[in-house]
Amino acid sequence: MSVSERTSRAAPSHSWLANQPYLLLSITALCWAGNAIVGRLAAGHIPPVTLSFLRWWFAFLLILPFARKHLVRDWPAIRAKLPVMIILSVTGIGAFNTMQYWALEYTQALNTLLLQSAGPLIVAVWSLVLLGARLTLAQAAGVLLSMIGVLVILLRGDLTAIANIQLNKGDVIFIIALVIFGFYSVLTLKRPAIHGLSFVAFTFGCGALCLIPLLIWELASRAPMALNMANLLSVLYVAVFPSTLAYLCFNRGIELIGANRAAPFFHVVPVFGSVMAIVFLGEHPQPFHVVGFALVLTGVFVASRRQHK
């Protein structure tokens, strides 16, 4: 029996939504697309470690009342795999998100969205290293197809424009962040067989605590966050949607279909980002949007569907 199967049995859910992996991963992508936009808007106004710490600390406080009884019951299992749980907290919660916000202080949104399309390939490498799992031909084809769709959207139908994109400090930071999150995505399959609320509550709280030394350093080295409405709303958004809601959906999605089949949903994040730009920034949809969306969704379908033996 696989780890994901044991985890699912240990934390059964009878709700319809909790057993719809593609919808759960789509919700995750939507929330994370909004996180990239809010993170970019917050750059220069909220220091990256401050934003990351407040995000996870408030998310922990939000989830704790619902997770407390599960944490008490699951604590023996958590303690038995405490090193794995701490590594998951440091990588997926503390390091990745702090580096993402740090990167957004130095690079443009186009670059980060384009780089994010490498996420499924990074997950595939970590799956091979940690689990010995190889991409199937269908998964590889789906990843490639959805990556082409992302490029069509981001480069506005002109694939030759990719030659004009140059890596800068922020791009390098974001690439390292993606490598860290790919490691987290695969390592979640080695988590103890505990309830989903126990898992997110522990990792949120532990991840926030791990950021305290960096937070102290940041507060001593640069101006603190101003307490205005825009900054407070930014913190509220990242604590509720890309943190609490998205991670619950993401972790459950991986439980249901595995890391390799879930990874192509990385490509849906820039797709939703483009839709948000159309809705909130007044940009008009163009033919390349339709072509790109179709390629991404087709690639996700091909790569994430169950392979028959």
Secondary structure, DSSP 8 states (H G I E B T S, - for coil): --HHHHHHHHS----SGGG-HHHHHHHHHHHHHHHHHHHHHHTTTS-HHHHHHHHHHHHHHHHHHHHHHHHHHHHHHHHHTHHHHHHHIIIIIIIHHHHHHHHTTTS-HHHHHHHHTTHHHHHHHHHHHHH-----HHHHHHHHHHHHHHHHHHTTT-GGGGGG----HHHHHHHHHHHHHHHHHHHGGGS-S--HHHHHHHHHHHHHHHTHHHHHHHHHHS------HHHHHHHHHHHIIIIIIHHHHHHHHHHHH-HHHHGGGGGHHHHHHHHHHHHHS-----HHHHHHHHHHHHHHHHHHS----
